[in-house]
Amino acid sequence: MRVTHLSTYHLFGGAAVAATRLHRALQNQIWNGQSIESTLLVGTANRLETHKPEPGVLYLANNFLAEQTAFGRFVAERLYFLPHERDQSVRFQFSPARFGAALDFHPAIQQADILHLHWINFGFLSLNGLQSLFRLGKPIVWTLHDQWAFTGGCHYSRGCDRFLSHCGQCPYLKKPSEHDLSNRVFSQKKTLFSNARIHFTPPSHWLASEAQQSALLRDFPFTVIPYAIDQRVFEPVERTEANAHLELPDTNRPRLLFGSANVTDVRKGFRYFAEALTLLHQQHPDLNPEILVFGKGRSYLFNELPYPVRHLGVLTSTDDIVAAYNAADVMIVPSLEDNLPNTVIEAMACGTPVVGFRTGGIPEMIDHQQNGYLADVGSAQQLADGMAFILKHTLPETLRQNARQSSEDRFSENIVAKQHIDLYNQLLNGRVIE
């Protein structure tokens, strides 16, 4: 069985990491006595990542000229959106998919039995490019990493529900109207999907529900399959070992961890974390935690926090990330919208309890007061309550064991890979899955 995955990036961003982890998990599986031939076709290297040779990973931009061409597509895509954007804050939150590469004649596409799409925006695949792939007639699986596939261009709708009928009046646009850019992209997608045969695999029931209610995807088949993680890499280690790796002092002081690709991304909710810390300081003066933060950027709120902050910067190596989780007593994920955050999966695999908002796929990952704590969306008070619950728990080791066990049960490579193989097998045998 030959499976080709398509992803804009290799290891930059949560969707790319999830795609790479699935690719690796499939390479370790056997189907009908044979290994799975998994290939990951990546659009380009992000400027924050370098080409890292890895078995089965192919870069479309594999030389200087190809890299410049890929960058040109990315720039063209952004310039096309520029006159439409409401302001700079939404610049990378909307993808019109106007520009992309032609992949239908690529050897990795031609030789594949199954095409598996992941996050394919930012100039990797255009709507026309998708149509060319659909016309090949190969079984197509599409893992939804956000809402883009069923909206008029936004990656997260932020409460707008116009995708349920037909996009328009888009809050991301400078001049929203009934026939704005989102309306036109939505109409293009409607035509694109009218004769397509795709099986969607959202990682969370929340995203599946959103997609199944949408006007674009409501008639397609869905199977919810979570992300995979290597439990041998992301695992509990001794706190002293984690501290030494990050050059942190050994101390009895508890640590709270916040991590995001971009700390200043409004959707990731650092503002609510900061407000919750102020409440924690006022209501639990006996607690005196240290704050660990990793990710790009520095929030203006750092200087206003009542506790000391250590900004670990962008953690690029897996060893650094594993150490960060293990150096912390609790991970805080106050996302306002999210699918199935890798940070939650990774933290729990390392045995670190998680406090997060009850939104998106997060409630499917956290068992309230068993391996973490769920707060109502936007409630800084409940976030503070959750942090206090973890830090004052009489059996913290039980929470850590529960977190690790839940990760093993739900996100282990073998479990997730076999779910995908079963789906691929059914599609190749022509069995319709409702």
RONU-542798 format. One record per residue (C-alpha): residue in three letters; residue number from 0; x, y, z. Coordinates in nm, 3 decimals, always signed. Layout:
BEGIN
ala | NUM | X | Y | Z
...
***
This chain:
BEGIN
met | 0 | +0.000 | +0.000 | +0.000
arg | 1 | +0.149 | +0.332 | -0.109
val | 2 | +0.029 | +0.644 | +0.073
thr | 3 | +0.143 | +0.994 | -0.020
his | 4 | +0.081 | +1.270 | +0.233
leu | 5 | +0.071 | +1.635 | +0.122
ser | 6 | +0.173 | +1.908 | +0.366
thr | 7 | +0.293 | +2.265 | +0.313
tyr | 8 | +0.564 | +2.226 | +0.577
his | 9 | +0.762 | +1.944 | +0.732
leu | 10 | +0.800 | +2.033 | +1.100
phe | 11 | +0.685 | +2.395 | +1.123
gly | 12 | +0.344 | +2.436 | +1.290
gly | 13 | +0.112 | +2.195 | +1.463
ala | 14 | -0.050 | +2.059 | +1.145
ala | 15 | +0.288 | +1.983 | +0.986
val | 16 | +0.411 | +1.812 | +1.303
ala | 17 | +0.093 | +1.601 | +1.315
ala | 18 | +0.133 | +1.501 | +0.948
thr | 19 | +0.497 | +1.405 | +1.001
arg | 20 | +0.411 | +1.200 | +1.309
leu | 21 | +0.146 | +1.007 | +1.117
his | 22 | +0.390 | +0.946 | +0.832
arg | 23 | +0.646 | +0.808 | +1.078
ala | 24 | +0.385 | +0.595 | +1.255
leu | 25 | +0.270 | +0.438 | +0.926
gln | 26 | +0.627 | +0.348 | +0.829
asn | 27 | +0.642 | +0.121 | +1.132
gln | 28 | +0.325 | -0.069 | +1.041
ile | 29 | +0.264 | -0.391 | +0.847
trp | 30 | -0.038 | -0.444 | +0.618
asn | 31 | -0.110 | -0.785 | +0.461
gly | 32 | +0.243 | -0.896 | +0.547
gln | 33 | +0.404 | -0.590 | +0.385
ser | 34 | +0.529 | -0.258 | +0.512
ile | 35 | +0.328 | +0.054 | +0.445
glu | 36 | +0.507 | +0.271 | +0.186
ser | 37 | +0.442 | +0.615 | +0.329
thr | 38 | +0.573 | +0.928 | +0.154
leu | 39 | +0.542 | +1.282 | +0.285
leu | 40 | +0.553 | +1.539 | +0.004
val | 41 | +0.635 | +1.877 | +0.157
gly | 42 | +0.591 | +2.208 | -0.023
thr | 43 | +0.888 | +2.395 | +0.117
ala | 44 | +1.098 | +2.457 | +0.426
asn | 45 | +0.977 | +2.740 | +0.644
arg | 46 | +1.242 | +3.001 | +0.719
leu | 47 | +1.245 | +2.877 | +1.082
glu | 48 | +1.318 | +2.518 | +0.981
thr | 49 | +1.595 | +2.368 | +0.774
his | 50 | +1.586 | +2.078 | +0.532
lys | 51 | +1.618 | +1.776 | +0.758
pro | 52 | +1.674 | +1.453 | +0.563
glu | 53 | +1.424 | +1.195 | +0.677
pro | 54 | +1.319 | +0.863 | +0.523
gly | 55 | +1.019 | +0.905 | +0.296
val | 56 | +1.011 | +1.287 | +0.317
leu | 57 | +1.038 | +1.466 | -0.019
tyr | 58 | +1.062 | +1.841 | -0.068
leu | 59 | +0.888 | +1.985 | -0.372
ala | 60 | +1.126 | +2.280 | -0.340
asn | 61 | +1.444 | +2.072 | -0.353
asn | 62 | +1.685 | +2.321 | -0.509
phe | 63 | +1.749 | +2.694 | -0.506
leu | 64 | +1.529 | +2.774 | -0.808
ala | 65 | +1.243 | +2.559 | -0.676
glu | 66 | +1.270 | +2.727 | -0.336
gln | 67 | +1.251 | +3.071 | -0.497
thr | 68 | +0.949 | +2.959 | -0.699
ala | 69 | +0.777 | +2.828 | -0.386
phe | 70 | +0.850 | +3.152 | -0.204
gly | 71 | +0.709 | +3.341 | -0.504
arg | 72 | +0.383 | +3.148 | -0.477
phe | 73 | +0.364 | +3.228 | -0.107
val | 74 | +0.423 | +3.598 | -0.173
ala | 75 | +0.171 | +3.603 | -0.457
glu | 76 | -0.089 | +3.445 | -0.232
arg | 77 | -0.031 | +3.708 | +0.039
leu | 78 | -0.028 | +3.996 | -0.209
tyr | 79 | -0.352 | +3.876 | -0.360
phe | 80 | -0.516 | +3.891 | -0.017
leu | 81 | -0.352 | +4.217 | +0.090
pro | 82 | -0.611 | +4.457 | -0.063
his | 83 | -0.890 | +4.257 | +0.102
glu | 84 | -0.758 | +4.210 | +0.455
arg | 85 | -0.930 | +4.394 | +0.739
asp | 86 | -0.598 | +4.470 | +0.907
gln | 87 | -0.256 | +4.318 | +0.958
ser | 88 | -0.375 | +4.096 | +1.244
val | 89 | -0.569 | +3.870 | +1.004
arg | 90 | -0.301 | +3.855 | +0.732
phe | 91 | -0.221 | +3.489 | +0.783
gln | 92 | -0.563 | +3.384 | +0.911
phe | 93 | -0.728 | +3.373 | +0.566
ser | 94 | -0.616 | +3.175 | +0.260
pro | 95 | -0.781 | +3.239 | -0.079
ala | 96 | -0.583 | +2.949 | -0.237
arg | 97 | -0.532 | +3.142 | -0.556
phe | 98 | -0.174 | +3.027 | -0.618
gly | 99 | -0.018 | +2.683 | -0.587
ala | 100 | +0.197 | +2.414 | -0.746
ala | 101 | +0.086 | +2.164 | -1.010
leu | 102 | +0.139 | +1.824 | -0.849
asp | 103 | -0.070 | +1.580 | -1.053
phe | 104 | +0.234 | +1.460 | -1.256
his | 105 | +0.474 | +1.437 | -0.961
pro | 106 | +0.607 | +1.077 | -0.923
ala | 107 | +0.498 | +1.062 | -0.556
ile | 108 | +0.143 | +1.145 | -0.667
gln | 109 | +0.140 | +0.916 | -0.970
gln | 110 | +0.268 | +0.614 | -0.776
ala | 111 | +0.036 | +0.655 | -0.476
asp | 112 | -0.258 | +0.425 | -0.404
ile | 113 | -0.394 | +0.677 | -0.153
leu | 114 | -0.352 | +1.056 | -0.145
his | 115 | -0.370 | +1.199 | +0.206
leu | 116 | -0.408 | +1.577 | +0.231
his | 117 | -0.310 | +1.772 | +0.540
trp | 118 | -0.257 | +2.151 | +0.571
ile | 119 | -0.189 | +2.262 | +0.212
asn | 120 | -0.219 | +2.643 | +0.214
phe | 121 | +0.028 | +2.937 | +0.177
gly | 122 | +0.099 | +2.872 | -0.190
phe | 123 | +0.143 | +2.493 | -0.182
leu | 124 | -0.191 | +2.394 | -0.339
ser | 125 | -0.443 | +2.623 | -0.505
leu | 126 | -0.807 | +2.539 | -0.564
asn | 127 | -0.715 | +2.457 | -0.924
gly | 128 | -0.435 | +2.234 | -0.799
leu | 129 | -0.678 | +2.049 | -0.575
gln | 130 | -0.912 | +1.999 | -0.869
ser | 131 | -0.629 | +1.841 | -1.070
leu | 132 | -0.563 | +1.594 | -0.788
phe | 133 | -0.932 | +1.510 | -0.754
arg | 134 | -0.951 | +1.434 | -1.128
leu | 135 | -0.688 | +1.160 | -1.092
gly | 136 | -0.959 | +0.940 | -0.943
lys | 137 | -0.742 | +0.813 | -0.659
pro | 138 | -0.895 | +0.763 | -0.312
ile | 139 | -0.839 | +1.084 | -0.116
val | 140 | -0.824 | +1.122 | +0.261
trp | 141 | -0.813 | +1.475 | +0.401
thr | 142 | -0.720 | +1.541 | +0.763
leu | 143 | -0.882 | +1.867 | +0.869
his | 144 | -0.639 | +2.060 | +1.089
asp | 145 | -0.865 | +2.367 | +1.101
gln | 146 | -1.188 | +2.494 | +0.940
trp | 147 | -1.043 | +2.615 | +0.609
ala | 148 | -1.179 | +2.335 | +0.390
phe | 149 | -1.539 | +2.432 | +0.463
thr | 150 | -1.517 | +2.813 | +0.488
gly | 151 | -1.475 | +3.093 | +0.237
gly | 152 | -1.109 | +3.122 | +0.332
cys | 153 | -1.066 | +3.167 | +0.708
his | 154 | -0.884 | +2.902 | +0.907
tyr | 155 | -1.096 | +2.962 | +1.218
ser | 156 | -1.434 | +3.132 | +1.194
arg | 157 | -1.415 | +3.299 | +1.539
gly | 158 | -1.785 | +3.256 | +1.603
cys | 159 | -1.908 | +3.340 | +1.251
asp | 160 | -2.143 | +3.067 | +1.124
arg | 161 | -2.206 | +3.183 | +0.769
phe | 162 | -2.024 | +2.871 | +0.642
leu | 163 | -2.338 | +2.680 | +0.743
ser | 164 | -2.514 | +2.824 | +0.437
his | 165 | -2.290 | +3.045 | +0.220
cys | 166 | -2.001 | +3.272 | +0.313
gly | 167 | -2.011 | +3.648 | +0.263
gln | 168 | -2.002 | +3.954 | +0.489
cys | 169 | -1.671 | +3.812 | +0.614
pro | 170 | -1.536 | +3.973 | +0.935
tyr | 171 | -1.178 | +3.914 | +0.813
leu | 172 | -1.222 | +4.149 | +0.516
lys | 173 | -1.182 | +4.524 | +0.482
lys | 174 | -1.506 | +4.564 | +0.287
pro | 175 | -1.736 | +4.275 | +0.376
ser | 176 | -2.035 | +4.227 | +0.148
glu | 177 | -2.263 | +3.954 | +0.019
his | 178 | -2.032 | +3.906 | -0.282
asp | 179 | -1.693 | +3.962 | -0.118
leu | 180 | -1.380 | +3.748 | -0.152
ser | 181 | -1.507 | +3.490 | +0.098
asn | 182 | -1.826 | +3.453 | -0.104
arg | 183 | -1.630 | +3.396 | -0.425
val | 184 | -1.391 | +3.145 | -0.268
phe | 185 | -1.686 | +2.962 | -0.112
ser | 186 | -1.854 | +2.938 | -0.455
gln | 187 | -1.532 | +2.804 | -0.608
lys | 188 | -1.509 | +2.539 | -0.338
lys | 189 | -1.872 | +2.442 | -0.394
thr | 190 | -1.793 | +2.372 | -0.759
leu | 191 | -1.468 | +2.198 | -0.665
phe | 192 | -1.634 | +1.961 | -0.419
ser | 193 | -1.942 | +1.887 | -0.632
asn | 194 | -1.785 | +1.581 | -0.800
ala | 195 | -1.501 | +1.507 | -0.557
arg | 196 | -1.461 | +1.179 | -0.369
ile | 197 | -1.299 | +1.260 | -0.037
his | 198 | -1.304 | +1.095 | +0.303
phe | 199 | -1.242 | +1.351 | +0.577
thr | 200 | -1.062 | +1.256 | +0.899
pro | 201 | -1.091 | +1.542 | +1.149
pro | 202 | -0.888 | +1.473 | +1.465
ser | 203 | -1.166 | +1.590 | +1.697
his | 204 | -1.540 | +1.534 | +1.722
trp | 205 | -1.580 | +1.910 | +1.756
leu | 206 | -1.424 | +1.977 | +1.415
ala | 207 | -1.619 | +1.688 | +1.264
ser | 208 | -1.942 | +1.839 | +1.391
glu | 209 | -1.853 | +2.181 | +1.248
ala | 210 | -1.767 | +2.030 | +0.910
gln | 211 | -2.071 | +1.803 | +0.894
gln | 212 | -2.299 | +2.101 | +0.950
ser | 213 | -2.129 | +2.308 | +0.680
ala | 214 | -2.287 | +2.365 | +0.341
leu | 215 | -1.970 | +2.249 | +0.164
leu | 216 | -1.895 | +1.920 | +0.339
arg | 217 | -2.220 | +1.796 | +0.491
asp | 218 | -2.263 | +1.523 | +0.228
phe | 219 | -1.914 | +1.376 | +0.262
pro | 220 | -1.812 | +1.077 | +0.478
phe | 221 | -1.616 | +1.141 | +0.799
thr | 222 | -1.408 | +0.935 | +1.040
val | 223 | -1.268 | +1.098 | +1.353
ile | 224 | -0.907 | +0.988 | +1.406
pro | 225 | -0.687 | +1.172 | +1.659
tyr | 226 | -0.324 | +1.270 | +1.617
ala | 227 | -0.044 | +1.025 | +1.692
ile | 228 | +0.257 | +1.074 | +1.917
asp | 229 | +0.560 | +0.857 | +1.983
gln | 230 | +0.526 | +0.760 | +2.349
arg | 231 | +0.892 | +0.655 | +2.357
val | 232 | +1.003 | +1.010 | +2.276
phe | 233 | +0.745 | +1.210 | +2.469
glu | 234 | +0.761 | +1.045 | +2.809
pro | 235 | +0.809 | +1.135 | +3.174
val | 236 | +1.167 | +1.203 | +3.283
glu | 237 | +1.313 | +1.303 | +3.617
arg | 238 | +1.254 | +1.669 | +3.700
thr | 239 | +1.623 | +1.722 | +3.780
glu | 240 | +1.715 | +1.587 | +3.436
ala | 241 | +1.468 | +1.821 | +3.266
asn | 242 | +1.596 | +2.117 | +3.465
ala | 243 | +1.954 | +2.040 | +3.376
his | 244 | +1.871 | +2.015 | +3.006
leu | 245 | +1.711 | +2.360 | +3.007
glu | 246 | +1.966 | +2.502 | +3.253
leu | 247 | +1.694 | +2.570 | +3.507
pro | 248 | +1.772 | +2.567 | +3.879
asp | 249 | +1.649 | +2.277 | +4.088
thr | 250 | +1.388 | +2.419 | +4.317
asn | 251 | +1.075 | +2.320 | +4.505
arg | 252 | +0.897 | +2.615 | +4.350
pro | 253 | +0.611 | +2.494 | +4.126
arg | 254 | +0.619 | +2.582 | +3.757
leu | 255 | +0.337 | +2.670 | +3.517
leu | 256 | +0.400 | +2.627 | +3.145
phe | 257 | +0.249 | +2.812 | +2.848
gly | 258 | +0.358 | +2.729 | +2.493
ser | 259 | +0.252 | +2.829 | +2.145
ala | 260 | +0.402 | +2.869 | +1.799
asn | 261 | +0.333 | +3.239 | +1.849
val | 262 | +0.283 | +3.367 | +2.202
thr | 263 | +0.110 | +3.681 | +2.076
asp | 264 | -0.155 | +3.492 | +1.873
val | 265 | -0.485 | +3.620 | +2.018
arg | 266 | -0.649 | +3.282 | +1.959
lys | 267 | -0.404 | +3.114 | +2.199
gly | 268 | -0.539 | +3.321 | +2.488
phe | 269 | -0.226 | +3.438 | +2.673
arg | 270 | -0.426 | +3.740 | +2.797
tyr | 271 | -0.656 | +3.509 | +2.993
phe | 272 | -0.358 | +3.323 | +3.135
ala | 273 | -0.214 | +3.655 | +3.256
glu | 274 | -0.544 | +3.756 | +3.414
ala | 275 | -0.574 | +3.416 | +3.582
leu | 276 | -0.226 | +3.452 | +3.729
thr | 277 | -0.326 | +3.782 | +3.888
leu | 278 | -0.629 | +3.612 | +4.044
leu | 279 | -0.417 | +3.318 | +4.160
his | 280 | -0.178 | +3.560 | +4.329
gln | 281 | -0.462 | +3.739 | +4.507
gln | 282 | -0.658 | +3.431 | +4.613
his | 283 | -0.376 | +3.187 | +4.689
pro | 284 | -0.088 | +3.386 | +4.840
asp | 285 | +0.064 | +3.061 | +4.967
leu | 286 | +0.141 | +2.960 | +4.608
asn | 287 | +0.442 | +3.121 | +4.445
pro | 288 | +0.492 | +2.957 | +4.105
glu | 289 | +0.743 | +3.038 | +3.834
ile | 290 | +0.614 | +3.083 | +3.477
leu | 291 | +0.778 | +2.908 | +3.182
val | 292 | +0.689 | +3.026 | +2.832
phe | 293 | +0.804 | +2.889 | +2.496
gly | 294 | +0.723 | +3.012 | +2.147
lys | 295 | +0.792 | +3.301 | +1.913
gly | 296 | +0.740 | +3.655 | +2.040
arg | 297 | +0.709 | +3.817 | +2.379
ser | 298 | +0.376 | +3.934 | +2.514
tyr | 299 | +0.357 | +4.288 | +2.649
leu | 300 | +0.188 | +4.126 | +2.951
phe | 301 | +0.508 | +3.951 | +3.064
asn | 302 | +0.613 | +4.253 | +3.269
glu | 303 | +0.272 | +4.273 | +3.439
leu | 304 | +0.265 | +3.920 | +3.576
pro | 305 | +0.286 | +3.877 | +3.954
tyr | 306 | +0.536 | +3.589 | +3.922
pro | 307 | +0.880 | +3.560 | +3.762
val | 308 | +0.878 | +3.457 | +3.395
arg | 309 | +1.137 | +3.253 | +3.209
his | 310 | +1.096 | +3.285 | +2.833
leu | 311 | +1.251 | +2.976 | +2.678
gly | 312 | +1.219 | +3.114 | +2.324
val | 313 | +1.140 | +2.896 | +2.025
leu | 314 | +1.212 | +2.533 | +2.112
thr | 315 | +1.321 | +2.360 | +1.792
ser | 316 | +1.447 | +2.025 | +1.920
thr | 317 | +1.227 | +1.750 | +2.056
asp | 318 | +1.460 | +1.707 | +2.354
asp | 319 | +1.406 | +2.072 | +2.450
ile | 320 | +1.028 | +2.042 | +2.421
val | 321 | +1.016 | +1.720 | +2.626
ala | 322 | +1.232 | +1.883 | +2.892
ala | 323 | +0.999 | +2.185 | +2.910
tyr | 324 | +0.694 | +1.968 | +2.976
asn | 325 | +0.877 | +1.765 | +3.238
ala | 326 | +1.011 | +2.076 | +3.413
ala | 327 | +0.653 | +2.197 | +3.468
asp | 328 | +0.387 | +2.094 | +3.718
val | 329 | +0.103 | +2.193 | +3.488
met | 330 | +0.051 | +2.304 | +3.128
ile | 331 | -0.191 | +2.591 | +3.061
val | 332 | -0.381 | +2.591 | +2.727
pro | 333 | -0.628 | +2.886 | +2.728
ser | 334 | -0.703 | +2.864 | +2.353
leu | 335 | -1.023 | +3.037 | +2.247
glu | 336 | -1.055 | +2.810 | +1.942
asp | 337 | -0.853 | +2.498 | +1.875
asn | 338 | -0.885 | +2.161 | +1.709
leu | 339 | -0.675 | +1.901 | +1.892
pro | 340 | -0.371 | +2.095 | +2.023
asn | 341 | -0.039 | +1.913 | +2.001
thr | 342 | +0.063 | +2.089 | +2.322
val | 343 | -0.205 | +1.898 | +2.515
ile | 344 | -0.107 | +1.564 | +2.360
glu | 345 | +0.262 | +1.623 | +2.423
ala | 346 | +0.216 | +1.744 | +2.780
met | 347 | +0.002 | +1.446 | +2.876
ala | 348 | +0.244 | +1.201 | +2.713
cys | 349 | +0.509 | +1.352 | +2.942
gly | 350 | +0.277 | +1.305 | +3.241
thr | 351 | +0.204 | +1.674 | +3.284
pro | 352 | -0.159 | +1.765 | +3.372
val | 353 | -0.327 | +2.030 | +3.157
val | 354 | -0.559 | +2.318 | +3.242
gly | 355 | -0.752 | +2.446 | +2.941
phe | 356 | -1.069 | +2.607 | +2.817
arg | 357 | -1.368 | +2.390 | +2.735
thr | 358 | -1.357 | +2.462 | +2.361
gly | 359 | -1.294 | +2.281 | +2.034
gly | 360 | -1.139 | +1.938 | +2.082
ile | 361 | -0.982 | +2.018 | +2.421
pro | 362 | -1.268 | +1.860 | +2.626
glu | 363 | -1.206 | +1.538 | +2.431
met | 364 | -0.853 | +1.527 | +2.569
ile | 365 | -0.882 | +1.648 | +2.929
asp | 366 | -1.079 | +1.445 | +3.182
his | 367 | -1.189 | +1.709 | +3.432
gln | 368 | -1.006 | +1.677 | +3.765
gln | 369 | -0.859 | +1.342 | +3.657
asn | 370 | -0.570 | +1.436 | +3.429
gly | 371 | -0.627 | +1.811 | +3.424
tyr | 372 | -0.892 | +2.078 | +3.462
leu | 373 | -1.150 | +2.228 | +3.223
ala | 374 | -1.255 | +2.593 | +3.250
asp | 375 | -1.536 | +2.772 | +3.071
val | 376 | -1.415 | +2.966 | +2.769
gly | 377 | -1.299 | +3.314 | +2.865
ser | 378 | -1.317 | +3.253 | +3.241
ala | 379 | -0.988 | +3.365 | +3.393
gln | 380 | -1.131 | +3.280 | +3.735
gln | 381 | -1.185 | +2.916 | +3.640
leu | 382 | -0.836 | +2.902 | +3.488
ala | 383 | -0.701 | +3.023 | +3.822
asp | 384 | -0.916 | +2.763 | +4.001
gly | 385 | -0.772 | +2.494 | +3.773
met | 386 | -0.413 | +2.596 | +3.842
ala | 387 | -0.479 | +2.598 | +4.216
phe | 388 | -0.648 | +2.257 | +4.190
ile | 389 | -0.339 | +2.103 | +4.029
leu | 390 | -0.081 | +2.278 | +4.245
lys | 391 | -0.262 | +2.196 | +4.570
his | 392 | -0.362 | +1.841 | +4.480
thr | 393 | -0.283 | +1.594 | +4.756
leu | 394 | -0.184 | +1.322 | +4.507
pro | 395 | -0.003 | +1.503 | +4.224
glu | 396 | +0.162 | +1.180 | +4.110
thr | 397 | -0.184 | +1.031 | +4.044
leu | 398 | -0.267 | +1.322 | +3.815
arg | 399 | +0.058 | +1.269 | +3.628
gln | 400 | -0.001 | +0.896 | +3.593
asn | 401 | -0.354 | +0.959 | +3.469
ala | 402 | -0.225 | +1.207 | +3.211
arg | 403 | +0.030 | +0.960 | +3.080
gln | 404 | -0.219 | +0.671 | +3.070
ser | 405 | -0.480 | +0.872 | +2.881
ser | 406 | -0.217 | +0.965 | +2.621
glu | 407 | -0.116 | +0.602 | +2.576
asp | 408 | -0.477 | +0.493 | +2.537
arg | 409 | -0.577 | +0.760 | +2.283
phe | 410 | -0.274 | +0.884 | +2.093
ser | 411 | -0.022 | +0.599 | +2.070
glu | 412 | +0.130 | +0.552 | +1.723
asn | 413 | +0.007 | +0.195 | +1.682
ile | 414 | -0.351 | +0.282 | +1.773
val | 415 | -0.374 | +0.585 | +1.542
ala | 416 | -0.183 | +0.427 | +1.253
lys | 417 | -0.406 | +0.119 | +1.253
gln | 418 | -0.717 | +0.336 | +1.239
his | 419 | -0.579 | +0.502 | +0.926
ile | 420 | -0.477 | +0.170 | +0.769
asp | 421 | -0.826 | +0.030 | +0.824
leu | 422 | -0.970 | +0.335 | +0.649
tyr | 423 | -0.722 | +0.314 | +0.359
asn | 424 | -0.802 | -0.055 | +0.318
gln | 425 | -1.175 | +0.007 | +0.301
leu | 426 | -1.130 | +0.286 | +0.047
leu | 427 | -0.905 | +0.073 | -0.174
asn | 428 | -1.159 | -0.209 | -0.163
gly | 429 | -1.429 | +0.030 | -0.275
arg | 430 | -1.637 | +0.001 | +0.039
val | 431 | -1.839 | +0.315 | +0.105
ile | 432 | -1.805 | +0.434 | +0.463
glu | 433 | -2.098 | +0.632 | +0.592
***
